[in-house]
Amino acid sequence: MSNRTVRIALVGAGMFGGDVHLRAYADLQRVGLAPFLARLGMGEFARSLADVHFELVAVATRTEPSAIRASEAFRDYTGALPQPFCGETPWHDVLASFPDIDILAVATPDHLHTGPVLAALRGGCHVIVEKPMCLTVAEADEIIGMSRASGRVVCVDMHKRYDPDHMRIRNDIRKRIGEPLYGMAMLEEPLEVSTTTFKWAERSDPFSYVGPHWTDLFHHYYGAKPVGLTAVGQKKRLMRDGIRAFDAVQVRVDWDNGMSITFMNNWITPPDFEGPVNQGHEIVGTDGKVESDQQYRGFRWWNAGGGSRTANNHFTRDVPDPAGGPASYVGYGTDSIHAGVLAACRVKFMGAGLDDLAGTYPTPEEARITVAIVEAARIVRDRNFAHQQAGRAPAVSASFGKDGIAILDPYRSAEGPDAVIERIYDRPI
């Protein structure tokens, strides 16, 4: 066996960490990275990295039962049992117990990303982190600075970039439809996400949770940056269950290339909806239009007692082993994880620097754009909601530019001595 080994620890094993991340690392431990590189357009590295061995050495969650459950699930796939850790900040124990790990994967709730990411970078680890990378631009800049200083990769799991339909849009269709004018993106999650799956819905909202996938995608398509934003949200359905969280949020972002995109998200879709989520996006250009429905791709079935169902077979799917071994787990849902692992391997085994890796994985610098949108949208949404509750029009907006982020609230001066324009961040966006 090769002595070239990459050791990985996973923090967070909930809906995404305990499924997609865990399965991705199980496949890496069983068969290595080489089989997945052609999906990334990076097959040239398959032979040089074919002998690299991967080990998931630890799984950390908030509670002991969930950590043990995730560790045993990994054993079912690989025969290997990673060490379980638990606690409010279990990443500290992981890093202390395994000071030589190469990658810390962070799949904690959104508001708990920054702590483990910074701890990993201080410990010399590469990082793969779920979106959004963090919740404020100040945190993003700290992560970027530490990544640069340490020479360590921070890969943000923006897997929608790797959807084959989206790759076709970026590489081909967007060039055919001319300059972008306007568009929309929608992702509607099931009610169970906000009521039972996540215990932290009140600390987030549906746009902060899933909107980053779409804001990143439009940035990835065009390399554009935001210049303006407005946002509103509604609280009705979840309040019936005593959950003081937003049911839905709508955010319109105007970009420096002239396009205007509206993002619509909720997490209250009834459980009898036929698909896991409802999602899609459209772009209207000067010479055409592209529509992409990621919920219904033409695959539908129904059966007695089961109703009509649809499935997204592109996201992840099991590929059975003809010999009866564990199934492989492939799809665009794991592609950005593999992109981050590849980047870490190129640093460790091939001497690559961060600048050498540009364009090969979703970077923290790119993620900063989405973080800025999420942070501003959260403030604007809350201000507009308060104004609406008081019987006023939702007239608050945000601007982005070389002088940072400003919130424009016309009611501030009417209510007191505060200026209409409030600057919340003073570094360029």
C-alpha positions in Angstrom: 0.0 0.0 0.0 1.2 3.5 -0.8 2.5 5.5 2.1 0.9 8.6 0.6 -2.1 9.1 2.8 -4.7 11.8 3.3 -6.5 11.8 6.7 -9.9 13.4 6.9 -12.2 14.3 9.9 -15.8 15.2 9.5 -17.6 17.7 11.8 -21.3 17.5 11.5 -23.3 14.5 10.4 -26.8 15.7 10.0 -28.9 15.7 6.8 -26.0 16.5 4.5 -22.9 15.6 6.5 -24.2 12.2 7.5 -25.3 11.3 4.0 -23.4 13.1 1.2 -20.1 13.8 3.0 -19.9 10.5 4.7 -20.6 8.5 1.5 -18.1 10.6 -0.4 -15.3 9.9 2.1 -16.3 6.2 2.2 -15.8 5.9 -1.6 -12.5 7.7 -1.3 -11.4 5.3 1.4 -12.5 2.3 -0.7 -11.3 3.2 -4.2 -9.3 6.5 -4.0 -9.8 9.7 -5.8 -8.9 8.8 -9.4 -12.2 7.3 -10.4 -14.0 10.7 -9.9 -11.6 13.1 -11.5 -13.0 12.9 -15.1 -16.3 14.3 -13.8 -14.4 17.4 -12.8 -12.5 17.7 -16.1 -9.4 16.9 -14.1 -8.6 13.4 -15.3 -5.0 14.4 -16.1 -4.3 13.9 -12.3 -5.8 10.4 -12.1 -2.6 8.5 -12.7 -0.3 10.7 -10.5 -2.7 10.4 -7.6 -4.0 6.9 -8.1 -1.9 5.5 -5.2 -3.1 8.0 -2.6 -4.9 6.4 0.3 -7.7 8.1 2.2 -8.8 7.6 5.8 -11.7 9.1 7.6 -10.3 9.1 11.1 -13.0 10.9 13.1 -16.6 12.0 13.0 -17.8 14.7 15.4 -21.3 15.8 16.2 -23.1 17.6 19.0 -24.5 14.5 20.7 -22.8 11.1 21.4 -25.6 9.0 19.8 -25.4 10.8 16.5 -21.6 10.6 16.4 -21.7 6.8 17.1 -24.4 6.4 14.5 -22.4 8.1 11.8 -19.3 6.2 12.7 -21.0 2.9 12.5 -22.7 3.9 9.2 -19.2 4.5 7.8 -18.1 1.1 9.0 -21.0 -0.4 7.0 -19.6 1.1 3.8 -15.9 0.5 4.4 -15.3 -1.9 7.3 -13.4 0.9 9.1 -14.6 2.7 12.2 -13.7 6.4 12.6 -13.4 7.6 16.1 -16.6 9.4 17.3 -16.4 12.8 19.1 -19.2 14.9 20.5 -19.8 18.2 22.3 -20.7 21.8 21.6 -17.3 22.4 19.9 -16.0 18.9 19.2 -13.6 20.1 16.4 -11.2 21.2 19.1 -11.0 17.6 20.5 -10.6 16.2 17.0 -7.8 18.5 16.1 -6.0 17.8 19.4 -6.4 14.0 19.0 -5.4 14.0 15.3 -2.9 16.9 14.9 -1.7 15.4 11.6 -5.1 15.3 9.8 -5.0 16.9 6.3 -8.6 17.9 5.8 -11.4 19.0 8.2 -14.8 18.7 6.6 -17.3 21.1 8.1 -21.0 20.3 7.8 -22.3 21.9 10.9 -25.3 24.3 11.1 -24.7 27.5 9.1 -24.0 29.7 12.2 -21.3 27.2 13.3 -19.1 27.2 10.3 -16.5 29.9 11.2 -15.2 28.4 14.4 -14.1 25.0 13.0 -12.9 26.5 9.8 -10.5 28.9 11.6 -9.4 26.2 14.1 -8.5 23.9 11.2 -6.5 26.6 9.4 -4.7 27.4 12.6 -3.8 23.7 12.9 -2.5 23.6 9.3 -5.5 21.7 7.8 -7.2 22.1 4.5 -11.0 22.7 4.8 -14.1 21.6 2.9 -17.0 23.6 4.3 -20.7 23.6 3.5 -22.4 26.7 2.1 -22.6 29.5 3.1 -18.9 29.6 4.1 -19.9 31.9 7.0 -22.5 34.6 7.7 -20.6 37.9 7.7 -18.1 39.4 5.3 -15.8 40.1 8.3 -15.6 36.4 9.0 -15.1 35.7 5.3 -12.1 38.1 5.2 -10.6 36.4 8.3 -11.0 33.0 6.7 -9.4 34.2 3.4 -6.5 35.9 5.2 -5.8 32.8 7.2 -6.1 30.5 4.2 -3.6 32.7 2.3 -1.2 32.9 5.2 -1.2 29.2 5.8 -1.3 28.1 2.1 -4.2 25.9 2.9 -7.2 25.2 0.7 -10.7 26.3 1.8 -13.2 24.6 -0.6 -16.8 25.7 -0.2 -19.4 23.0 -1.3 -21.1 24.8 -4.1 -22.2 21.7 -5.8 -24.7 23.3 -8.2 -21.8 24.4 -10.3 -21.2 20.8 -11.1 -24.8 19.9 -12.2 -24.4 18.8 -15.9 -27.2 21.1 -16.9 -25.6 24.1 -15.3 -22.2 23.2 -16.8 -23.9 23.2 -20.2 -25.4 26.7 -19.5 -22.0 28.1 -18.3 -19.9 26.6 -21.1 -22.4 26.9 -24.0 -25.9 28.3 -23.6 -25.1 31.5 -21.9 -23.0 32.5 -24.9 -25.9 31.9 -27.2 -28.5 33.9 -25.4 -26.6 37.2 -25.5 -26.1 39.6 -22.6 -28.1 38.7 -19.5 -31.0 40.9 -18.7 -33.0 39.3 -15.9 -33.7 36.0 -14.4 -35.0 34.0 -11.4 -33.9 31.1 -9.3 -36.1 29.1 -6.9 -35.5 26.4 -4.3 -38.3 25.3 -2.1 -37.5 22.9 0.7 -39.9 20.5 2.5 -41.6 21.5 5.7 -39.8 18.8 7.6 -36.5 20.7 7.2 -37.6 23.7 9.2 -39.8 21.8 11.7 -38.0 18.6 12.5 -34.7 18.1 10.6 -33.1 21.4 11.8 -33.4 22.6 15.4 -31.9 25.9 14.4 -34.4 27.3 11.9 -35.0 30.3 14.1 -31.3 31.2 13.7 -31.4 31.0 9.9 -33.9 31.5 7.1 -34.5 29.7 3.8 -32.5 32.2 1.7 -29.4 32.0 3.9 -29.7 28.2 3.9 -30.2 27.4 0.2 -30.0 30.7 -1.6 -26.1 30.7 -1.6 -26.2 27.8 -4.1 -28.0 30.1 -6.6 -26.1 33.3 -5.9 -22.9 31.4 -6.4 -24.2 29.9 -9.6 -24.9 33.3 -11.2 -21.5 34.6 -10.1 -20.0 31.5 -11.5 -21.8 31.9 -14.8 -20.8 35.5 -15.4 -18.1 36.5 -12.9 -20.4 39.4 -11.9 -20.5 41.1 -8.5 -23.6 42.5 -6.7 -24.3 46.3 -6.7 -27.7 46.4 -5.1 -30.2 44.3 -3.2 -33.6 44.3 -1.7 -35.3 41.6 0.3 -38.6 40.7 2.0 -39.8 37.7 4.0 -42.9 36.2 5.5 -43.7 34.6 8.8 -47.0 32.7 8.9 -46.9 28.9 8.5 -44.1 28.1 11.0 -45.6 30.5 13.6 -48.5 28.0 13.8 -46.0 25.5 15.1 -44.4 27.9 17.5 -41.3 28.4 15.4 -40.4 32.0 15.1 -38.7 31.7 11.7 -39.3 33.0 8.2 -41.4 30.7 6.0 -40.1 32.2 2.8 -37.7 35.0 1.6 -37.4 36.7 -1.7 -34.3 38.6 -2.6 -33.6 40.6 -5.8 -30.0 41.2 -6.6 -28.7 43.7 -9.2 -25.3 42.9 -10.6 -22.5 45.0 -12.2 -23.1 43.5 -15.6 -26.6 44.9 -15.7 -28.6 41.8 -14.9 -31.3 41.6 -12.2 -32.0 38.2 -10.6 -34.7 37.4 -8.1 -34.1 34.5 -5.7 -37.1 32.8 -4.1 -36.8 30.3 -1.3 -39.0 28.6 1.3 -38.9 25.6 3.6 -42.6 25.0 4.1 -43.4 22.8 1.0 -46.0 20.2 2.1 -44.8 16.7 2.6 -47.0 15.2 -0.1 -45.1 17.2 -2.8 -43.9 14.7 -5.4 -40.2 15.6 -5.3 -37.5 16.1 -2.6 -37.4 19.8 -3.3 -38.8 22.2 -6.0 -36.1 24.0 -7.8 -35.2 25.7 -11.1 -33.9 28.9 -12.7 -34.2 31.0 -15.8 -32.1 33.6 -17.6 -33.4 36.0 -20.2 -30.8 37.4 -22.5 -30.6 39.9 -25.4 -30.8 37.1 -27.9 -32.6 34.3 -26.1 -33.6 32.5 -22.9 -32.6 29.4 -21.0 -34.9 27.6 -18.6 -33.7 24.8 -16.3 -36.0 22.8 -14.1 -33.9 20.9 -11.6 -36.9 19.3 -9.9 -38.7 17.7 -12.8 -36.2 16.4 -15.3 -38.6 14.1 -17.1 -38.2 11.2 -14.7 -41.6 10.3 -13.0 -43.3 7.3 -11.7 -46.3 6.4 -9.6 -47.5 3.3 -7.8 -50.4 2.2 -5.6 -50.2 3.9 -2.2 -47.2 6.0 -3.2 -48.6 8.7 -5.4 -46.7 10.4 -8.2 -43.0 10.9 -7.5 -40.0 12.5 -9.2 -36.3 12.1 -8.6 -33.1 14.0 -9.3 -30.9 11.2 -10.4 -28.1 13.6 -11.3 -27.5 14.8 -7.7 -26.4 11.5 -6.2 -27.1 7.9 -7.1 -25.9 4.5 -6.0 -24.1 2.5 -8.7 -24.3 -1.2 -7.7 -21.2 -3.3 -7.6 -21.8 -6.4 -9.9 -19.7 -8.4 -7.4 -22.0 -7.6 -4.5 -19.8 -5.1 -2.7 -20.7 -1.6 -1.5 -22.4 0.6 -4.1 -20.5 3.6 -5.4 -22.0 7.0 -4.7 -21.7 9.5 -7.6 -23.3 12.7 -8.9 -22.8 16.4 -8.8 -23.7 16.3 -5.1 -20.2 14.9 -4.4 -18.3 16.6 -7.2 -17.4 19.8 -5.3 -16.2 17.6 -2.4 -13.9 15.8 -4.7 -12.7 19.1 -6.2 -11.7 20.2 -2.7 -9.9 16.9 -2.0 -8.1 17.1 -5.3 -6.9 20.7 -4.5 -5.6 19.5 -1.1 -3.8 16.6 -2.7 -2.1 18.8 -5.2 -0.8 21.0 -2.4 0.4 18.0 -0.3 1.9 15.8 -3.0 2.5 18.1 -6.0 3.7 21.3 -4.4 0.9 23.4 -5.8 0.2 26.8 -4.3 -3.2 28.4 -4.0 -2.8 30.6 -7.1 -2.0 27.4 -9.1 -5.3 26.0 -8.1 -7.5 29.0 -9.1 -10.5 27.9 -11.1 -10.4 24.3 -10.0 -12.7 24.5 -6.9 -15.1 26.9 -5.3 -12.7 29.3 -3.4 -13.3 31.4 -0.3 -12.7 34.5 -2.4 -15.6 33.5 -4.6 -17.7 32.5 -1.5 -17.2 36.0 -0.1 -19.5 37.4 -2.8 -22.3 35.1 -1.6 -21.6 35.9 2.1 -21.9 39.6 1.3 -25.3 39.0 -0.3 -26.5 36.8 2.5 -25.4 39.3 5.2 -27.0 42.3 3.5 -30.2 40.3 2.7 -30.6 39.3 6.3 -30.4 42.9 7.5 -32.7 44.3 4.7 -35.2 41.5 5.2 -35.5 42.1 8.9 -35.8 45.8 8.5 -38.5 45.5 5.8 -40.4 42.9 7.9 -40.4 45.3 10.8 -41.6 48.2 8.6 -44.4 46.0 7.1 -45.5 45.0 10.6 -45.8 48.7 11.4 -47.8 49.4 8.3 -45.1 50.9 6.2 -43.8 49.9 2.7 -40.8 47.6 2.6 -38.5 50.3 1.2 -35.1 49.2 2.7 -32.3 48.2 0.3 -28.6 47.6 0.2 -25.7 48.7 -2.0 -22.4 47.1 -2.7 -19.2 48.7 -4.0 -15.6 49.8 -3.5 -16.7 51.4 -0.2 -18.3 48.3 1.2 -21.9 47.5 2.0 -24.5 50.2 2.9 -28.0 49.8 4.1 -30.5 52.4 2.8 -33.4 52.9 5.1 -35.6 55.9 4.3 -37.4 55.6 7.7 -34.3 56.1 9.8 -34.2 59.9 9.4 -38.0 60.1 9.8 -37.8 58.4 13.2 -34.9 60.2 14.6 -31.4 61.7 13.9 -30.0 58.6 12.2 -28.8 59.0 8.6 -30.7 57.2 5.8 -27.5 55.5 4.7 -25.9 53.2 7.3 -22.5 51.6 6.3 -22.2 48.1 7.8 -18.9 47.2 6.1 -16.2 49.4 4.8 -14.0 47.2 2.6 -14.6 46.7 -1.1 -17.0 44.0 -2.2 
